[in-house]
Amino acid sequence: MLRGLARGLLYKEVAEALGIALGTVRTHVWRIYRKLHARNRTEAVRKGLPGLRC
């Protein structure tokens, strides 16, 4: 999920790529933000995928 966000995909595109519902993506992203103490996509990607270059 984070890799898709890091690539700049929309939630809809992530859902299609993973074969899940858009609402499921939103829920997972919200939980990822909460667990990583991130406020946005950039923070989440940096904290969740530290080795990835943005």
C-alpha positions in Angstrom: 0.0 0.0 0.0 2.8 2.5 0.9 4.7 1.6 -2.2 1.7 2.6 -4.3 1.4 5.8 -2.4 5.1 6.5 -2.8 4.6 6.0 -6.6 2.0 8.7 -6.5 -1.0 6.5 -7.2 -4.4 7.7 -6.2 -6.4 5.6 -3.6 -8.6 4.4 -6.5 -5.6 3.2 -8.4 -4.1 1.4 -5.3 -7.5 -0.3 -4.8 -7.6 -1.5 -8.4 -4.0 -2.7 -8.2 -4.6 -4.7 -5.0 -8.1 -5.8 -5.9 -9.7 -4.3 -2.9 -12.4 -1.7 -2.3 -11.7 2.0 -2.2 -13.0 2.2 1.4 -10.6 -0.5 2.5 -7.7 1.5 1.1 -8.9 4.6 3.0 -9.1 2.6 6.2 -5.7 1.1 5.8 -4.1 4.4 5.0 -5.7 6.1 8.0 -4.4 3.3 10.2 -0.9 3.5 8.7 -0.9 7.3 9.3 -2.0 6.7 12.9 0.6 4.0 13.6 3.4 5.9 12.1 2.3 9.2 13.6 2.3 10.7 10.2 0.1 13.6 9.1 0.3 13.1 5.3 1.4 10.8 2.5 5.0 12.1 2.4 5.6 11.6 6.2 4.0 8.1 6.0 6.2 7.0 3.1 9.4 8.4 4.7 8.7 6.7 8.1 7.3 3.5 6.6 9.8 3.0 3.8 13.0 4.7 5.1 15.3 3.1 2.5 13.1 4.4 -0.4 14.4 7.6 -2.1 11.7 10.2 -2.8 
